[in-house]
């Protein structure tokens, strides 16, 4: 065997990491793979636009089937029928729903997202003012999830079926099952009310990030822990791992350089998807902790039936979610060329 394939070291090196081996093989196609990559990217962009259009349509319909008349809410219960009808006409609420829908789509294409009924300012301007707080909270939660999830998953995989693995697995299952609002209230009760160690609301200091970020990250940390554990357990007995051990590499090098590298491929996709869900999860967390972000603005706008602000906030969150998914899809195609090679199938 060595005489046909070269030295034994060269033979073993070819199996040390199958992902890298496949990537080199596919990249050898050169320009032949590039049209497929373009097709893959264009498909992803088309799907993203379709999803975004669906989100816009759904929120447009949902906010208009909510009870209560926004014109009456703005004017108050003492307003006359004539005043309410005049305001409805001014806001465009007296035209058929289909006409309102197509008019709204046209406004969006012109980047006109309407004005807040109550504050008389552009709706998207209000959303963008709150966006930095939401993005900062989601980013901190993502960092916490990545660090703790990967570490706990690695510990559980290396201590499989032992005490540490059982404890980590049990806590992960419980963390995914518990609702975010309940976790947030319990953390406030313990660390803010009883121990008085952390603030329970606001965003003026770094300490204000701790409780909402922990609440937001807990479910994702649990998911990432279980994915890391299962991914490592799936690859540790693969042939290329045994080959790496046969080469005399230390166990730490085998796990970190070969097993973790290949186990992270599906995790990369999940991280991108979950960051989009973290943005959506801020709606609950920001309400519990009075965090001045887009999520809290959305809840306040729903209470006030402020249609344009509701739609602008949902569009912002949807664009963030779709954009992150698009970037992850494209990055996945770049990392693993086998994805883009199947783009036309």
ZADO-1210 file (C-alpha; in nm, 4 decimals, padded with zeros to 6 digits):
<atoms>
<atom x="00.0000" y="00.0000" z="00.0000" code="UNK" pos="1"/>
<atom x="00.2675" y="00.2617" z="00.0849" code="UNK" pos="2"/>
<atom x="00.4508" y="00.1877" z="-00.2412" code="UNK" pos="3"/>
<atom x="00.1427" y="00.2801" z="-00.4439" code="UNK" pos="4"/>
<atom x="00.0305" y="00.5841" z="-00.2428" code="UNK" pos="5"/>
<atom x="00.3662" y="00.7238" z="-00.1343" code="UNK" pos="6"/>
<atom x="00.5055" y="00.7238" z="00.2159" code="UNK" pos="7"/>
<atom x="00.2861" y="00.6170" z="00.5036" code="UNK" pos="8"/>
<atom x="00.2931" y="00.9744" z="00.6439" code="UNK" pos="9"/>
<atom x="00.1645" y="01.1143" z="00.3139" code="UNK" pos="10"/>
<atom x="-00.1021" y="00.8474" z="00.3050" code="UNK" pos="11"/>
<atom x="-00.2165" y="00.9280" z="00.6580" code="UNK" pos="12"/>
<atom x="-00.2096" y="01.3042" z="00.5975" code="UNK" pos="13"/>
<atom x="-00.4655" y="01.2653" z="00.3230" code="UNK" pos="14"/>
<atom x="-00.7211" y="01.1444" z="00.5792" code="UNK" pos="15"/>
<atom x="-00.6403" y="01.3755" z="00.8691" code="UNK" pos="16"/>
<atom x="-00.9254" y="01.6139" z="00.7933" code="UNK" pos="17"/>
<atom x="-01.1850" y="01.5114" z="00.5320" code="UNK" pos="18"/>
<atom x="-01.3386" y="01.8564" z="00.5035" code="UNK" pos="19"/>
<atom x="-01.0129" y="02.0227" z="00.4067" code="UNK" pos="20"/>
<atom x="-00.9377" y="01.7325" z="00.1689" code="UNK" pos="21"/>
<atom x="-01.2753" y="01.7725" z="-00.0054" code="UNK" pos="22"/>
<atom x="-01.2369" y="02.1498" z="-00.0271" code="UNK" pos="23"/>
<atom x="-00.9024" y="02.1226" z="-00.2045" code="UNK" pos="24"/>
<atom x="-01.0456" y="01.8679" z="-00.4442" code="UNK" pos="25"/>
<atom x="-01.3454" y="02.0804" z="-00.5331" code="UNK" pos="26"/>
<atom x="-01.1459" y="02.4038" z="-00.5571" code="UNK" pos="27"/>
<atom x="-00.9391" y="02.2339" z="-00.8231" code="UNK" pos="28"/>
<atom x="-01.2292" y="02.2931" z="-01.0580" code="UNK" pos="29"/>
<atom x="-01.1234" y="02.6599" z="-01.0684" code="UNK" pos="30"/>
<atom x="-01.3501" y="02.8830" z="-01.2786" code="UNK" pos="31"/>
<atom x="-01.5837" y="02.5934" z="-01.3532" code="UNK" pos="32"/>
<atom x="-01.7305" y="02.6195" z="-01.0020" code="UNK" pos="33"/>
<atom x="-01.7813" y="02.9979" z="-01.0141" code="UNK" pos="34"/>
<atom x="-02.1042" y="03.0012" z="-01.2244" code="UNK" pos="35"/>
<atom x="-02.2552" y="02.7553" z="-00.9784" code="UNK" pos="36"/>
<atom x="-02.1614" y="02.9832" z="-00.6907" code="UNK" pos="37"/>
<atom x="-02.3312" y="03.2765" z="-00.8648" code="UNK" pos="38"/>
<atom x="-02.6415" y="03.0649" z="-00.9173" code="UNK" pos="39"/>
<atom x="-02.6353" y="02.9618" z="-00.5528" code="UNK" pos="40"/>
<atom x="-02.6058" y="03.3248" z="-00.4328" code="UNK" pos="41"/>
<atom x="-02.8830" y="03.4461" z="-00.6661" code="UNK" pos="42"/>
<atom x="-03.1145" y="03.1714" z="-00.5402" code="UNK" pos="43"/>
<atom x="-03.0439" y="03.2691" z="-00.1806" code="UNK" pos="44"/>
<atom x="-03.1136" y="03.6345" z="-00.2572" code="UNK" pos="45"/>
<atom x="-03.4420" y="03.5471" z="-00.4309" code="UNK" pos="46"/>
<atom x="-03.5549" y="03.3352" z="-00.1369" code="UNK" pos="47"/>
<atom x="-03.4596" y="03.6142" z="00.1038" code="UNK" pos="48"/>
<atom x="-03.6665" y="03.8708" z="-00.0879" code="UNK" pos="49"/>
<atom x="-03.9613" y="03.6307" z="-00.0927" code="UNK" pos="50"/>
<atom x="-03.9388" y="03.5735" z="00.2847" code="UNK" pos="51"/>
<atom x="-03.9151" y="03.9473" z="00.3472" code="UNK" pos="52"/>
<atom x="-04.2215" y="04.0126" z="00.1309" code="UNK" pos="53"/>
<atom x="-04.4093" y="03.7453" z="00.3266" code="UNK" pos="54"/>
<atom x="-04.3168" y="03.9059" z="00.6584" code="UNK" pos="55"/>
<atom x="-04.4296" y="04.2488" z="00.5358" code="UNK" pos="56"/>
<atom x="-04.7613" y="04.1074" z="00.4130" code="UNK" pos="57"/>
<atom x="-04.8329" y="03.9148" z="00.7320" code="UNK" pos="58"/>
<atom x="-04.7643" y="04.2057" z="00.9655" code="UNK" pos="59"/>
<atom x="-04.9716" y="04.4384" z="00.7448" code="UNK" pos="60"/>
<atom x="-05.2718" y="04.2077" z="00.7758" code="UNK" pos="61"/>
<atom x="-05.2248" y="04.1253" z="01.1443" code="UNK" pos="62"/>
<atom x="-05.2044" y="04.4845" z="01.2681" code="UNK" pos="63"/>
<atom x="-05.5254" y="04.5701" z="01.0818" code="UNK" pos="64"/>
<atom x="-05.7313" y="04.2899" z="01.2315" code="UNK" pos="65"/>
<atom x="-05.6429" y="04.3984" z="01.5852" code="UNK" pos="66"/>
<atom x="-05.9400" y="04.5427" z="01.7771" code="UNK" pos="67"/>
<atom x="-05.9740" y="04.9163" z="01.8442" code="UNK" pos="68"/>
<atom x="-05.9616" y="05.2067" z="01.6005" code="UNK" pos="69"/>
<atom x="-05.6269" y="05.3917" z="01.5962" code="UNK" pos="70"/>
<atom x="-05.8034" y="05.7166" z="01.5117" code="UNK" pos="71"/>
<atom x="-06.0197" y="05.6818" z="01.8227" code="UNK" pos="72"/>
<atom x="-05.7128" y="05.5945" z="02.0327" code="UNK" pos="73"/>
<atom x="-05.5329" y="05.9060" z="01.9107" code="UNK" pos="74"/>
<atom x="-05.8261" y="06.1445" z="01.9641" code="UNK" pos="75"/>
<atom x="-05.9546" y="05.9885" z="02.2836" code="UNK" pos="76"/>
<atom x="-06.3026" y="05.8785" z="02.3903" code="UNK" pos="77"/>
<atom x="-06.4377" y="06.2356" z="02.3884" code="UNK" pos="78"/>
<atom x="-06.3859" y="06.2802" z="02.0127" code="UNK" pos="79"/>
<atom x="-06.6873" y="06.3229" z="01.7877" code="UNK" pos="80"/>
<atom x="-06.7715" y="06.0895" z="01.5016" code="UNK" pos="81"/>
<atom x="-06.6823" y="06.3626" z="01.2512" code="UNK" pos="82"/>
<atom x="-06.3389" y="06.4111" z="01.4083" code="UNK" pos="83"/>
<atom x="-06.2713" y="06.0358" z="01.4027" code="UNK" pos="84"/>
<atom x="-06.3770" y="06.0041" z="01.0388" code="UNK" pos="85"/>
<atom x="-06.1640" y="06.3040" z="00.9393" code="UNK" pos="86"/>
<atom x="-05.8571" y="06.1517" z="01.1046" code="UNK" pos="87"/>
<atom x="-05.9257" y="05.8124" z="00.9455" code="UNK" pos="88"/>
<atom x="-05.9323" y="05.9820" z="00.6070" code="UNK" pos="89"/>
<atom x="-05.6095" y="06.1685" z="00.6857" code="UNK" pos="90"/>
<atom x="-05.4394" y="05.8426" z="00.7873" code="UNK" pos="91"/>
<atom x="-05.5734" y="05.6537" z="00.4855" code="UNK" pos="92"/>
<atom x="-05.7711" y="05.4076" z="00.6976" code="UNK" pos="93"/>
<atom x="-06.1020" y="05.4626" z="00.5174" code="UNK" pos="94"/>
<atom x="-05.9917" y="05.3082" z="00.1856" code="UNK" pos="95"/>
<atom x="-06.0256" y="04.9347" z="00.1123" code="UNK" pos="96"/>
<atom x="-05.7645" y="04.7060" z="00.2685" code="UNK" pos="97"/>
<atom x="-05.6296" y="04.5932" z="-00.0688" code="UNK" pos="98"/>
<atom x="-05.5716" y="04.9538" z="-00.1744" code="UNK" pos="99"/>
<atom x="-05.3962" y="05.0222" z="00.1570" code="UNK" pos="100"/>
<atom x="-05.1745" y="04.7175" z="00.0978" code="UNK" pos="101"/>
<atom x="-05.0564" y="04.8135" z="-00.2496" code="UNK" pos="102"/>
<atom x="-05.0081" y="05.1731" z="-00.1430" code="UNK" pos="103"/>
<atom x="-04.7959" y="05.0515" z="00.1484" code="UNK" pos="104"/>
<atom x="-04.5835" y="04.8292" z="-00.0785" code="UNK" pos="105"/>
<atom x="-04.5214" y="05.1271" z="-00.3035" code="UNK" pos="106"/>
<atom x="-04.4219" y="05.3404" z="-00.0059" code="UNK" pos="107"/>
<atom x="-04.1753" y="05.0739" z="00.1108" code="UNK" pos="108"/>
<atom x="-04.0138" y="05.0625" z="-00.2318" code="UNK" pos="109"/>
<atom x="-03.9581" y="05.4377" z="-00.1909" code="UNK" pos="110"/>
<atom x="-03.8226" y="05.3756" z="00.1620" code="UNK" pos="111"/>
<atom x="-04.1195" y="05.5595" z="00.3092" code="UNK" pos="112"/>
<atom x="-04.2324" y="05.3663" z="00.6175" code="UNK" pos="113"/>
<atom x="-04.4879" y="05.6171" z="00.7350" code="UNK" pos="114"/>
<atom x="-04.5049" y="05.8289" z="01.0500" code="UNK" pos="115"/>
<atom x="-04.5910" y="05.7516" z="01.4081" code="UNK" pos="116"/>
<atom x="-04.9534" y="05.8409" z="01.4764" code="UNK" pos="117"/>
<atom x="-04.8739" y="05.9516" z="01.8290" code="UNK" pos="118"/>
<atom x="-04.5286" y="06.1125" z="01.8024" code="UNK" pos="119"/>
<atom x="-04.5618" y="06.2596" z="01.4503" code="UNK" pos="120"/>
<atom x="-04.2104" y="06.1507" z="01.3476" code="UNK" pos="121"/>
<atom x="-04.0981" y="05.8995" z="01.0817" code="UNK" pos="122"/>
<atom x="-04.1588" y="05.5446" z="01.2045" code="UNK" pos="123"/>
<atom x="-03.8299" y="05.4022" z="01.0820" code="UNK" pos="124"/>
<atom x="-03.6438" y="05.6888" z="01.2476" code="UNK" pos="125"/>
<atom x="-03.7851" y="05.5767" z="01.5829" code="UNK" pos="126"/>
<atom x="-03.6826" y="05.2182" z="01.5112" code="UNK" pos="127"/>
<atom x="-03.3277" y="05.3106" z="01.4091" code="UNK" pos="128"/>
<atom x="-03.2883" y="05.5174" z="01.7255" code="UNK" pos="129"/>
<atom x="-03.3607" y="05.2036" z="01.9285" code="UNK" pos="130"/>
<atom x="-03.1644" y="04.9653" z="01.7039" code="UNK" pos="131"/>
<atom x="-02.8168" y="05.0104" z="01.8649" code="UNK" pos="132"/>
<atom x="-02.9493" y="04.9009" z="02.2052" code="UNK" pos="133"/>
<atom x="-03.1089" y="04.5878" z="02.0563" code="UNK" pos="134"/>
<atom x="-02.8042" y="04.4960" z="01.8477" code="UNK" pos="135"/>
<atom x="-02.5729" y="04.5466" z="02.1469" code="UNK" pos="136"/>
<atom x="-02.7868" y="04.3225" z="02.3670" code="UNK" pos="137"/>
<atom x="-02.8128" y="04.0503" z="02.1016" code="UNK" pos="138"/>
<atom x="-02.4366" y="04.0622" z="02.0368" code="UNK" pos="139"/>
<atom x="-02.3492" y="04.0282" z="02.4062" code="UNK" pos="140"/>
<atom x="-02.5961" y="03.7384" z="02.4365" code="UNK" pos="141"/>
<atom x="-02.4418" y="03.5713" z="02.1305" code="UNK" pos="142"/>
<atom x="-02.0880" y="03.5995" z="02.2725" code="UNK" pos="143"/>
<atom x="-02.2017" y="03.4513" z="02.6043" code="UNK" pos="144"/>
<atom x="-02.3761" y="03.1661" z="02.4227" code="UNK" pos="145"/>
<atom x="-02.0763" y="03.0872" z="02.2028" code="UNK" pos="146"/>
<atom x="-01.8256" y="03.0784" z="02.4869" code="UNK" pos="147"/>
<atom x="-02.0342" y="02.8863" z="02.7385" code="UNK" pos="148"/>
<atom x="-02.2053" y="02.6582" z="02.4865" code="UNK" pos="149"/>
<atom x="-01.8845" y="02.5433" z="02.3183" code="UNK" pos="150"/>
<atom x="-01.7022" y="02.4969" z="02.6502" code="UNK" pos="151"/>
<atom x="-01.9830" y="02.3024" z="02.8165" code="UNK" pos="152"/>
<atom x="-02.0397" y="02.0959" z="02.5025" code="UNK" pos="153"/>
<atom x="-01.6721" y="02.0065" z="02.4866" code="UNK" pos="154"/>
<atom x="-01.6670" y="01.9115" z="02.8555" code="UNK" pos="155"/>
<atom x="-01.9778" y="01.6957" z="02.8150" code="UNK" pos="156"/>
<atom x="-01.8306" y="01.5181" z="02.5109" code="UNK" pos="157"/>
<atom x="-01.4987" y="01.4497" z="02.6826" code="UNK" pos="158"/>
<atom x="-01.6799" y="01.3248" z="02.9974" code="UNK" pos="159"/>
<atom x="-01.9540" y="01.1337" z="02.8169" code="UNK" pos="160"/>
<atom x="-02.1892" y="00.9360" z="03.0458" code="UNK" pos="161"/>
<atom x="-02.0075" y="01.0670" z="03.3528" code="UNK" pos="162"/>
<atom x="-02.1349" y="01.3027" z="03.6232" code="UNK" pos="163"/>
<atom x="-02.0362" y="01.6234" z="03.4423" code="UNK" pos="164"/>
<atom x="-02.2037" y="01.5075" z="03.1211" code="UNK" pos="165"/>
<atom x="-02.5280" y="01.4160" z="03.3016" code="UNK" pos="166"/>
<atom x="-02.5439" y="01.7479" z="03.4871" code="UNK" pos="167"/>
<atom x="-02.4719" y="01.9548" z="03.1748" code="UNK" pos="168"/>
<atom x="-02.7253" y="01.7585" z="02.9685" code="UNK" pos="169"/>
<atom x="-02.9975" y="01.7920" z="03.2331" code="UNK" pos="170"/>
<atom x="-02.9413" y="02.1671" z="03.2745" code="UNK" pos="171"/>
<atom x="-02.9409" y="02.2152" z="02.8958" code="UNK" pos="172"/>
<atom x="-03.2755" y="02.0401" z="02.8555" code="UNK" pos="173"/>
<atom x="-03.4275" y="02.2442" z="03.1383" code="UNK" pos="174"/>
<atom x="-03.2897" y="02.5712" z="02.9990" code="UNK" pos="175"/>
<atom x="-03.4490" y="02.5079" z="02.6593" code="UNK" pos="176"/>
<atom x="-03.7836" y="02.4202" z="02.8169" code="UNK" pos="177"/>
<atom x="-03.8177" y="02.7252" z="03.0437" code="UNK" pos="178"/>
<atom x="-03.9820" y="03.0391" z="02.8954" code="UNK" pos="179"/>
<atom x="-03.7655" y="03.3502" z="02.8689" code="UNK" pos="180"/>
<atom x="-03.9983" y="03.5812" z="03.0598" code="UNK" pos="181"/>
<atom x="-04.0007" y="03.3414" z="03.3571" code="UNK" pos="182"/>
<atom x="-03.6210" y="03.3126" z="03.3553" code="UNK" pos="183"/>
<atom x="-03.5907" y="03.6904" z="03.3427" code="UNK" pos="184"/>
<atom x="-03.8303" y="03.7403" z="03.6344" code="UNK" pos="185"/>
<atom x="-03.6468" y="03.4791" z="03.8443" code="UNK" pos="186"/>
<atom x="-03.3102" y="03.6429" z="03.7746" code="UNK" pos="187"/>
<atom x="-03.4507" y="03.9842" z="03.8695" code="UNK" pos="188"/>
<atom x="-03.5975" y="03.8404" z="04.1887" code="UNK" pos="189"/>
<atom x="-03.2711" y="03.6741" z="04.2931" code="UNK" pos="190"/>
<atom x="-02.9974" y="03.9124" z="04.1797" code="UNK" pos="191"/>
<atom x="-03.1784" y="04.2462" z="04.1871" code="UNK" pos="192"/>
<atom x="-03.4424" y="04.2087" z="04.4593" code="UNK" pos="193"/>
<atom x="-03.2903" y="03.9678" z="04.7129" code="UNK" pos="194"/>
<atom x="-02.9135" y="03.9970" z="04.6661" code="UNK" pos="195"/>
<atom x="-02.9202" y="04.3525" z="04.5281" code="UNK" pos="196"/>
<atom x="-02.6115" y="04.2797" z="04.3160" code="UNK" pos="197"/>
<atom x="-02.7352" y="04.3851" z="03.9729" code="UNK" pos="198"/>
<atom x="-02.9748" y="04.6461" z="03.8308" code="UNK" pos="199"/>
<atom x="-03.3080" y="04.5198" z="03.7057" code="UNK" pos="200"/>
<atom x="-03.3814" y="04.7784" z="03.4346" code="UNK" pos="201"/>
<atom x="-03.2149" y="05.0264" z="03.2006" code="UNK" pos="202"/>
<atom x="-02.8944" y="05.0255" z="02.9980" code="UNK" pos="203"/>
<atom x="-02.6792" y="05.3061" z="03.1416" code="UNK" pos="204"/>
<atom x="-02.3886" y="05.0882" z="03.2678" code="UNK" pos="205"/>
<atom x="-02.2234" y="04.7595" z="03.1632" code="UNK" pos="206"/>
<atom x="-02.3829" y="04.5947" z="03.4679" code="UNK" pos="207"/>
<atom x="-02.7250" y="04.6543" z="03.3111" code="UNK" pos="208"/>
<atom x="-02.6324" y="04.4094" z="03.0306" code="UNK" pos="209"/>
<atom x="-02.5793" y="04.1103" z="03.2585" code="UNK" pos="210"/>
<atom x="-02.9318" y="04.0002" z="03.3492" code="UNK" pos="211"/>
<atom x="-03.1006" y="04.0633" z="03.0100" code="UNK" pos="212"/>
<atom x="-02.8066" y="03.9126" z="02.8180" code="UNK" pos="213"/>
<atom x="-02.8071" y="03.6012" z="03.0380" code="UNK" pos="214"/>
<atom x="-03.1822" y="03.5661" z="02.9960" code="UNK" pos="215"/>
<atom x="-03.1607" y="03.6057" z="02.6198" code="UNK" pos="216"/>
<atom x="-02.8625" y="03.3708" z="02.5808" code="UNK" pos="217"/>
<atom x="-02.9712" y="03.0842" z="02.8043" code="UNK" pos="218"/>
<atom x="-03.1807" y="02.8907" z="02.5514" code="UNK" pos="219"/>
<atom x="-02.9187" y="02.9311" z="02.2782" code="UNK" pos="220"/>
<atom x="-02.6417" y="02.8270" z="02.5183" code="UNK" pos="221"/>
<atom x="-02.8344" y="02.5086" z="02.5949" code="UNK" pos="222"/>
<atom x="-02.8889" y="02.4368" z="02.2245" code="UNK" pos="223"/>
<atom x="-02.5250" y="02.5045" z="02.1388" code="UNK" pos="224"/>
<atom x="-02.4079" y="02.2830" z="02.4259" code="UNK" pos="225"/>
<atom x="-02.6124" y="01.9889" z="02.3015" code="UNK" pos="226"/>
<atom x="-02.5099" y="02.0425" z="01.9389" code="UNK" pos="227"/>
<atom x="-02.1405" y="02.0611" z="02.0303" code="UNK" pos="228"/>
<atom x="-02.1656" y="01.7486" z="02.2420" code="UNK" pos="229"/>
<atom x="-02.3515" y="01.5442" z="01.9803" code="UNK" pos="230"/>
<atom x="-02.1281" y="01.6735" z="01.6995" code="UNK" pos="231"/>
<atom x="-01.8090" y="01.5779" z="01.8785" code="UNK" pos="232"/>
<atom x="-01.9421" y="01.2362" z="01.9770" code="UNK" pos="233"/>
<atom x="-02.0343" y="01.1773" z="01.6129" code="UNK" pos="234"/>
<atom x="-01.6869" y="01.2523" z="01.4774" code="UNK" pos="235"/>
<atom x="-01.4528" y="01.1209" z="01.7504" code="UNK" pos="236"/>
<atom x="-01.4809" y="00.7660" z="01.6208" code="UNK" pos="237"/>
<atom x="-01.4482" y="00.8529" z="01.2519" code="UNK" pos="238"/>
<atom x="-01.1640" y="00.7038" z="01.0527" code="UNK" pos="239"/>
<atom x="-00.9699" y="01.0261" z="01.0124" code="UNK" pos="240"/>
<atom x="-00.9704" y="01.0772" z="01.3918" code="UNK" pos="241"/>
<atom x="-00.8290" y="00.7291" z="01.4418" code="UNK" pos="242"/>
<atom x="-00.5737" y="00.8048" z="01.1724" code="UNK" pos="243"/>
<atom x="-00.4704" y="01.1247" z="01.3479" code="UNK" pos="244"/>
<atom x="-00.4228" y="00.9309" z="01.6696" code="UNK" pos="245"/>
<atom x="-00.2212" y="00.6682" z="01.4836" code="UNK" pos="246"/>
<atom x="00.0146" y="00.9432" z="01.3697" code="UNK" pos="247"/>
<atom x="00.1095" y="00.9956" z="01.7315" code="UNK" pos="248"/>
<atom x="-00.0681" y="01.3287" z="01.7810" code="UNK" pos="249"/>
<atom x="-00.1627" y="01.4265" z="02.1322" code="UNK" pos="250"/>
<atom x="-00.5288" y="01.3755" z="02.2250" code="UNK" pos="251"/>
<atom x="-00.5752" y="01.7494" z="02.2767" code="UNK" pos="252"/>
<atom x="-00.4456" y="01.8196" z="01.9260" code="UNK" pos="253"/>
<atom x="-00.6674" y="01.5473" z="01.7794" code="UNK" pos="254"/>
<atom x="-00.9794" y="01.6889" z="01.9464" code="UNK" pos="255"/>
<atom x="-00.9134" y="02.0598" z="01.8856" code="UNK" pos="256"/>
<atom x="-00.7545" y="02.0475" z="01.5387" code="UNK" pos="257"/>
<atom x="-00.9576" y="01.7671" z="01.3812" code="UNK" pos="258"/>
<atom x="-01.2698" y="01.6709" z="01.5773" code="UNK" pos="259"/>
<atom x="-01.3815" y="02.0219" z="01.6780" code="UNK" pos="260"/>
<atom x="-01.3052" y="02.1622" z="01.3326" code="UNK" pos="261"/>
<atom x="-01.5380" y="01.9176" z="01.1615" code="UNK" pos="262"/>
<atom x="-01.8039" y="01.9275" z="01.4340" code="UNK" pos="263"/>
<atom x="-01.8287" y="02.3069" z="01.3980" code="UNK" pos="264"/>
<atom x="-01.9576" y="02.2943" z="01.0382" code="UNK" pos="265"/>
<atom x="-02.3281" y="02.2470" z="01.1280" code="UNK" pos="266"/>
<atom x="-02.2852" y="02.4748" z="01.4304" code="UNK" pos="267"/>
<atom x="-02.1823" y="02.7645" z="01.2029" code="UNK" pos="268"/>
<atom x="-02.5212" y="02.7498" z="01.0356" code="UNK" pos="269"/>
<atom x="-02.7075" y="02.7286" z="01.3654" code="UNK" pos="270"/>
<atom x="-02.5186" y="03.0285" z="01.5052" code="UNK" pos="271"/>
<atom x="-02.6284" y="03.2472" z="01.2154" code="UNK" pos="272"/>
<atom x="-02.9891" y="03.1361" z="01.2424" code="UNK" pos="273"/>
<atom x="-02.9937" y="03.1783" z="01.6176" code="UNK" pos="274"/>
<atom x="-02.8559" y="03.5326" z="01.6016" code="UNK" pos="275"/>
<atom x="-03.1620" y="03.6236" z="01.3982" code="UNK" pos="276"/>
<atom x="-03.3792" y="03.4584" z="01.6612" code="UNK" pos="277"/>
<atom x="-03.1933" y="03.6470" z="01.9334" code="UNK" pos="278"/>
<atom x="-03.3058" y="03.9688" z="01.7640" code="UNK" pos="279"/>
<atom x="-03.6634" y="03.8440" z="01.7750" code="UNK" pos="280"/>
<atom x="-03.6258" y="03.7251" z="02.1348" code="UNK" pos="281"/>
<atom x="-03.5400" y="04.0754" z="02.2474" code="UNK" pos="282"/>
<atom x="-03.9111" y="04.1604" z="02.2283" code="UNK" pos="283"/>
<atom x="-03.9771" y="03.9637" z="02.5481" code="UNK" pos="284"/>
<atom x="-03.6474" y="04.0331" z="02.7234" code="UNK" pos="285"/>
<atom x="-03.6556" y="04.4073" z="02.6588" code="UNK" pos="286"/>
<atom x="-04.0068" y="04.4233" z="02.8005" code="UNK" pos="287"/>
<atom x="-03.9087" y="04.2391" z="03.1192" code="UNK" pos="288"/>
<atom x="-03.5982" y="04.4510" z="03.1802" code="UNK" pos="289"/>
<atom x="-03.7299" y="04.7833" z="03.0408" code="UNK" pos="290"/>
<atom x="-03.4515" y="04.7756" z="02.7846" code="UNK" pos="291"/>
<atom x="-03.4834" y="05.0717" z="02.5423" code="UNK" pos="292"/>
<atom x="-03.4602" y="04.8696" z="02.2223" code="UNK" pos="293"/>
<atom x="-03.6681" y="04.7828" z="01.9186" code="UNK" pos="294"/>
<atom x="-03.8474" y="04.5010" z="02.1003" code="UNK" pos="295"/>
<atom x="-03.9822" y="04.7270" z="02.3708" code="UNK" pos="296"/>
<atom x="-04.0772" y="04.9878" z="02.1112" code="UNK" pos="297"/>
<atom x="-04.2708" y="04.7192" z="01.9239" code="UNK" pos="298"/>
<atom x="-04.4678" y="04.6197" z="02.2345" code="UNK" pos="299"/>
<atom x="-04.5469" y="04.9824" z="02.3153" code="UNK" pos="300"/>
<atom x="-04.6594" y="05.0427" z="01.9575" code="UNK" pos="301"/>
<atom x="-04.8896" y="04.7400" z="01.9675" code="UNK" pos="302"/>
<atom x="-05.0499" y="04.8734" z="02.2852" code="UNK" pos="303"/>
<atom x="-05.1054" y="05.2100" z="02.1148" code="UNK" pos="304"/>
<atom x="-05.2104" y="05.0565" z="01.7780" code="UNK" pos="305"/>
<atom x="-04.9406" y="05.2675" z="01.6115" code="UNK" pos="306"/>
<atom x="-04.9551" y="05.0813" z="01.2789" code="UNK" pos="307"/>
<atom x="-04.6610" y="05.2371" z="01.1010" code="UNK" pos="308"/>
<atom x="-04.4226" y="05.1934" z="01.3932" code="UNK" pos="309"/>
<atom x="-04.5322" y="04.8303" z="01.4368" code="UNK" pos="310"/>
<atom x="-04.4687" y="04.7634" z="01.0691" code="UNK" pos="311"/>
<atom x="-04.1359" y="04.9468" z="01.0682" code="UNK" pos="312"/>
<atom x="-04.0140" y="04.7547" z="01.3754" code="UNK" pos="313"/>
<atom x="-04.1160" y="04.4177" z="01.2295" code="UNK" pos="314"/>
<atom x="-03.9559" y="04.5040" z="00.8955" code="UNK" pos="315"/>
<atom x="-03.6326" y="04.5984" z="01.0735" code="UNK" pos="316"/>
<atom x="-03.6253" y="04.2684" z="01.2653" code="UNK" pos="317"/>
<atom x="-03.7198" y="04.0728" z="00.9512" code="UNK" pos="318"/>
<atom x="-03.4473" y="04.2401" z="00.7440" code="UNK" pos="319"/>
<atom x="-03.1950" y="04.1608" z="01.0174" code="UNK" pos="320"/>
<atom x="-03.3047" y="03.7973" z="01.0329" code="UNK" pos="321"/>
<atom x="-03.3105" y="03.7529" z="00.6534" code="UNK" pos="322"/>
<atom x="-02.9754" y="03.9289" z="00.6049" code="UNK" pos="323"/>
<atom x="-02.8048" y="03.7115" z="00.8661" code="UNK" pos="324"/>
<atom x="-02.9483" y="03.3975" z="00.7070" code="UNK" pos="325"/>
<atom x="-02.8315" y="03.5125" z="00.3645" code="UNK" pos="326"/>
<atom x="-02.4780" y="03.5793" z="00.4887" code="UNK" pos="327"/>
<atom x="-02.4678" y="03.2400" z="00.6608" code="UNK" pos="328"/>
<atom x="-02.5924" y="03.0615" z="00.3480" code="UNK" pos="329"/>
<atom x="-02.3292" y="03.2305" z="00.1318" code="UNK" pos="330"/>
<atom x="-02.0555" y="03.1681" z="00.3879" code="UNK" pos="331"/>
<atom x="-02.1617" y="02.8046" z="00.4092" code="UNK" pos="332"/>
<atom x="-02.1279" y="02.7738" z="00.0318" code="UNK" pos="333"/>
<atom x="-01.7801" y="02.9266" z="00.0480" code="UNK" pos="334"/>
<atom x="-01.6672" y="02.7097" z="00.3396" code="UNK" pos="335"/>
<atom x="-01.8030" y="02.3868" z="00.1931" code="UNK" pos="336"/>
<atom x="-01.7930" y="02.3961" z="-00.1908" code="UNK" pos="337"/>
<atom x="-02.0102" y="02.0846" z="-00.2038" code="UNK" pos="338"/>
<atom x="-02.3054" y="02.3113" z="-00.1198" code="UNK" pos="339"/>
<atom x="-02.2558" y="02.5401" z="-00.4198" code="UNK" pos="340"/>
<atom x="-02.1854" y="02.2430" z="-00.6486" code="UNK" pos="341"/>
<atom x="-02.5383" y="02.1260" z="-00.5766" code="UNK" pos="342"/>
<atom x="-02.6913" y="02.4689" z="-00.6389" code="UNK" pos="343"/>
<atom x="-02.8361" y="02.3713" z="-00.9798" code="UNK" pos="344"/>
<atom x="-02.9691" y="02.0361" z="-00.8746" code="UNK" pos="345"/>
</atoms>
